[in-house]
Amino acid sequence: MKYIDLHVHSTFSDGTLTPAELAVCAAEKKLAAFALTDHDTTEGIEEAEKAAAGLGVELIPGIELSAEYQGKDIHILGLGIHPEQTDFARLLKSFQESREARNEEIAERLRLKGIDVTLPLLRKTYKSQVITRAHFGRWLFETHQVESVSQAFALYIGEGCPCFVPKKLTSPDEAIKGILAAGGIPILAHPLLYHLTEQGLQTLLRVLKEQGLKGLEAIHSSNMGNDEQRLRRLAREMGLKISGGSDYHGKNKPLLQMGSGKGNLKIPYHIWEDLHREETSLP
């Protein structure tokens, strides 16, 4: 059986492997395909496609967009997108400008705490055009300002901390419409990480489905116990398809491996095939 991974991050957002290195990793793990789903950017897709093609691995162009739902930050994956679509490109530009302004403010707040850090310094250090809080955390740790990345979040950049700056988020409707305009398949990422009640999750999925959501990420590294079965059942009840991914970030999430998550993740290729089907496909 062929296996895949539909949720992977590179150095173009908050992963630690370049897109080309991810393609090599996928080939080494004998994956048939993987989706590059960087946060708010598609800039790594071309590099990933070229490297994957040379290794006999299918690259699925994707993205992960943040949106606000009832005060929560929820994530919408877009799989199989065409990044060059005009409306989608315009949406991404607005996201990136918002992220840049947020990062500038985080850096300024850190400097007020006596920590000399700038965005050009982070870009040069991590060779990334899209800087996230994970980069700030790694820099604080690697320059011995804190004892761990988790301590960086706990003391400085985590929610409620003095250098935390909230994201300016779009609506789920705008994110979903942007993905659909780009020819992509909108998927609710890691549904259980939003810590909603069963009824609350059903309500969220109902709202998002009305806006154009096509599926949910039922297979994910954060699942425990019967979580996957629960999400598969919910997808059937809601008439949604299922997706699956490790949410691989390289060293930024060292316990997770591409394709296998914490060691037991298995996402068969037919999951991707089912997502393409025009008719209602129940997992």
C-alpha positions as CSV (number, residue, x, y, z in Angstrom):
1,M,0.0,0.0,0.0
2,K,1.2,3.5,-0.8
3,Y,1.3,6.1,2.0
4,I,1.3,9.9,2.0
5,D,1.5,12.9,4.3
6,L,-0.9,15.8,3.7
7,H,0.3,18.3,6.3
8,V,4.0,19.3,6.3
9,H,5.9,22.5,6.9
10,S,9.2,23.8,5.5
11,T,11.6,26.7,6.3
12,F,9.3,29.0,4.3
13,S,7.2,29.1,7.5
14,D,8.0,27.4,10.8
15,G,9.6,24.1,9.7
16,T,13.4,23.4,9.8
17,L,13.8,21.5,6.5
18,T,13.9,23.3,3.2
19,P,11.2,22.2,0.6
20,A,13.9,20.2,-1.3
21,E,15.0,18.5,2.0
22,L,11.4,17.6,2.7
23,A,11.2,15.9,-0.8
24,V,14.4,13.9,0.1
25,C,12.9,13.0,3.5
26,A,9.6,11.8,1.8
27,A,11.6,9.6,-0.6
28,E,13.7,8.1,2.2
29,K,10.5,7.2,4.0
30,K,9.0,5.8,0.8
31,L,6.1,8.1,0.7
32,A,4.2,8.3,-2.5
33,A,3.2,11.9,-2.0
34,F,3.3,14.8,0.4
35,A,1.6,18.2,0.7
36,L,3.6,21.3,1.5
37,T,1.3,23.3,3.7
38,D,3.3,26.2,5.0
39,H,1.5,28.9,7.0
40,D,0.2,31.7,4.8
41,T,2.7,31.2,2.0
42,T,3.2,29.2,-1.1
43,E,6.7,30.3,-1.8
44,G,8.3,26.9,-1.2
45,I,6.1,25.0,-3.6
46,E,8.2,25.4,-6.7
47,E,11.3,24.2,-5.0
48,A,9.5,21.3,-3.5
49,E,7.9,20.3,-6.8
50,K,11.2,20.3,-8.7
51,A,12.9,18.2,-6.0
52,A,10.0,15.8,-5.6
53,A,9.8,15.2,-9.3
54,G,13.4,14.2,-9.5
55,L,12.9,11.7,-6.7
56,G,9.6,10.1,-8.0
57,V,7.5,11.6,-5.2
58,E,4.2,13.5,-5.9
59,L,4.1,17.0,-4.5
60,I,0.7,18.3,-3.6
61,P,0.7,22.1,-3.5
62,G,-0.9,23.3,-0.3
63,I,-1.2,26.0,2.4
64,E,-2.4,26.4,6.0
65,L,-4.4,29.6,6.7
66,S,-5.3,30.9,10.1
67,A,-8.8,32.2,10.8
68,E,-10.9,33.4,13.7
69,Y,-14.0,31.5,15.0
70,Q,-15.6,32.7,18.2
71,G,-12.3,34.1,19.5
72,K,-10.4,30.9,18.6
73,D,-7.6,30.6,16.1
74,I,-8.6,27.8,13.7
75,H,-6.6,26.5,10.8
76,I,-7.8,25.7,7.3
77,L,-5.7,23.6,5.0
78,G,-5.9,24.1,1.3
79,L,-4.8,21.1,-0.7
80,G,-4.2,21.0,-4.4
81,I,-4.2,24.7,-4.8
82,H,-3.1,26.8,-7.8
83,P,-1.1,29.6,-6.0
84,E,-1.0,31.9,-9.0
85,Q,-4.7,32.6,-9.0
86,T,-5.2,36.3,-8.7
87,D,-7.7,36.6,-5.8
88,F,-5.8,34.0,-3.8
89,A,-2.5,35.7,-4.4
90,R,-4.1,39.0,-3.2
91,L,-5.4,37.3,0.0
92,L,-2.0,35.8,0.7
93,K,-0.3,39.2,0.3
94,S,-2.7,40.7,3.0
95,F,-1.9,37.8,5.3
96,Q,1.9,38.3,4.8
97,E,1.7,42.0,5.4
98,S,-0.3,41.4,8.6
99,R,2.3,38.8,9.8
100,E,5.2,41.2,9.0
101,A,3.6,43.9,11.1
102,R,3.0,41.5,14.0
103,N,6.6,40.2,13.9
104,E,8.0,43.8,13.9
105,E,6.0,44.5,17.1
106,I,7.2,41.2,18.7
107,A,10.8,42.2,18.0
108,E,10.2,45.7,19.3
109,R,8.8,44.3,22.6
110,L,11.7,42.0,22.9
111,R,14.1,44.8,22.4
112,L,12.4,46.8,25.2
113,K,13.2,43.8,27.4
114,G,16.9,44.2,26.5
115,I,17.0,41.4,23.9
116,D,18.7,42.6,20.7
117,V,16.7,40.9,17.9
118,T,15.5,42.1,14.5
119,L,13.6,40.5,11.6
120,P,16.6,40.7,9.2
121,L,18.7,38.9,11.8
122,L,16.1,36.1,12.1
123,R,15.8,35.8,8.3
124,K,19.6,35.6,7.9
125,T,19.9,33.1,10.7
126,Y,17.1,30.7,9.6
127,K,17.1,31.5,5.9
128,S,13.4,32.0,6.0
129,Q,11.3,34.7,4.5
130,V,8.3,34.0,6.7
131,I,9.2,34.5,10.3
132,T,6.9,33.0,13.0
133,R,7.0,32.9,16.8
134,A,8.8,29.5,16.5
135,H,11.8,31.4,15.0
136,F,11.8,33.9,17.9
137,G,11.6,30.9,20.3
138,R,14.5,29.1,18.6
139,W,16.6,32.3,18.5
140,L,16.0,33.0,22.2
141,F,17.1,29.4,23.0
142,E,20.1,29.2,20.7
143,T,21.4,32.5,21.9
144,H,21.1,31.3,25.5
145,Q,18.5,33.9,26.5
146,V,16.3,31.0,27.8
147,E,16.8,27.3,28.7
148,S,14.4,25.9,26.1
149,V,12.1,27.0,23.4
150,S,9.1,26.2,25.6
151,Q,10.6,28.6,28.2
152,A,10.8,31.3,25.5
153,F,7.1,30.9,25.0
154,A,6.3,30.8,28.7
155,L,8.4,33.9,29.6
156,Y,8.2,36.1,26.5
157,I,6.1,35.2,23.4
158,G,3.4,32.9,24.6
159,E,-0.2,34.2,24.9
160,G,-0.5,36.5,27.9
161,C,3.3,37.1,28.0
162,P,4.8,40.6,27.7
163,C,6.0,40.2,24.2
164,F,3.0,38.4,22.8
165,V,1.2,40.0,19.9
166,P,-2.1,38.4,18.7
167,K,-2.6,37.6,15.1
168,K,-4.8,39.7,12.9
169,L,-7.0,36.9,11.6
170,T,-9.3,36.6,8.6
171,S,-12.7,34.9,8.8
172,P,-13.1,31.2,8.0
173,D,-15.4,32.2,5.1
174,E,-12.7,34.3,3.5
175,A,-10.0,31.6,3.9
176,I,-12.3,28.9,2.5
177,K,-13.4,31.0,-0.4
178,G,-9.8,31.9,-1.2
179,I,-8.8,28.2,-1.3
180,L,-11.8,27.4,-3.5
181,A,-10.9,30.2,-5.8
182,A,-7.4,28.7,-6.2
183,G,-8.9,25.4,-7.1
184,G,-8.0,23.8,-3.8
185,I,-9.8,21.6,-1.3
186,P,-10.5,23.3,2.1
187,I,-9.9,21.1,5.1
188,L,-10.3,21.9,8.8
189,A,-6.9,21.1,10.3
190,H,-6.5,19.1,13.6
191,P,-10.2,19.6,14.8
192,L,-9.6,18.4,18.3
193,L,-6.9,20.9,19.1
194,Y,-9.5,23.7,19.4
195,H,-10.9,22.0,22.6
196,L,-14.5,22.3,21.6
197,T,-17.3,20.3,23.0
198,E,-18.8,17.6,20.7
199,Q,-21.7,19.9,20.0
200,G,-19.4,22.9,19.5
201,L,-17.3,21.0,17.0
202,Q,-20.4,19.9,15.1
203,T,-21.6,23.5,15.0
204,L,-18.2,24.6,13.7
205,L,-18.2,22.0,11.0
206,R,-21.8,22.8,10.0
207,V,-20.9,26.5,9.7
208,L,-17.8,25.8,7.7
209,K,-19.5,23.3,5.4
210,E,-22.0,26.0,4.5
211,Q,-19.1,28.2,3.6
212,G,-17.5,25.5,1.4
213,L,-15.5,23.3,3.7
214,K,-14.9,19.9,2.0
215,G,-13.3,17.8,4.8
216,L,-11.6,17.5,8.2
217,E,-8.2,16.2,9.2
218,A,-9.3,13.0,10.9
219,I,-5.8,11.5,10.9
220,H,-3.3,13.6,12.8
221,S,-0.3,13.3,15.1
222,S,-2.1,14.7,18.1
223,N,-4.8,12.0,18.1
224,M,-5.1,9.8,21.1
225,G,-7.1,6.7,21.9
226,N,-10.2,6.5,19.7
227,D,-9.9,10.1,18.4
228,E,-9.4,9.1,14.8
229,Q,-12.5,6.8,14.9
230,R,-14.5,9.6,16.5
231,L,-13.5,12.1,13.8
232,R,-14.2,9.6,11.0
233,R,-17.7,9.0,12.4
234,L,-18.2,12.8,12.6
235,A,-17.1,13.2,9.0
236,R,-19.6,10.6,7.9
237,E,-22.4,12.2,9.9
238,M,-21.6,15.7,8.4
239,G,-21.1,14.5,4.8
240,L,-17.4,15.6,4.8
241,K,-14.3,13.8,3.5
242,I,-11.3,13.1,5.6
243,S,-7.6,14.1,5.3
244,G,-4.5,13.2,7.3
245,G,-1.1,14.6,8.1
246,S,1.7,14.5,10.5
247,D,2.0,18.3,10.9
248,Y,5.7,17.8,10.5
249,H,7.9,20.8,11.5
250,G,11.3,19.2,11.7
251,K,13.3,20.1,14.8
252,N,10.6,22.6,15.9
253,K,8.4,19.5,16.8
254,P,11.1,16.9,17.4
255,L,8.8,14.1,18.5
256,L,7.0,14.1,15.1
257,Q,8.3,12.3,12.0
258,M,7.2,13.0,8.4
259,G,4.7,10.4,7.3
260,S,4.5,8.6,10.7
261,G,3.9,11.3,13.3
262,K,4.8,9.9,16.7
263,G,5.5,6.5,15.0
264,N,2.1,5.0,14.2
265,L,0.5,7.4,11.8
266,K,-0.5,5.8,8.5
267,I,-2.3,7.8,5.7
268,P,-3.0,5.6,2.7
269,Y,-2.9,7.2,-0.8
270,H,-6.6,6.6,-1.3
271,I,-7.3,9.4,1.2
272,W,-5.9,11.8,-1.4
273,E,-7.8,10.1,-4.2
274,D,-11.1,10.3,-2.3
275,L,-10.6,14.1,-1.8
276,H,-10.5,14.5,-5.5
277,R,-13.8,12.8,-6.2
278,E,-16.7,15.1,-7.2
279,E,-19.4,13.0,-5.8
280,T,-20.0,12.7,-2.0
281,S,-17.3,10.3,-0.7
282,L,-17.8,8.9,2.8
283,P,-14.7,7.7,4.6
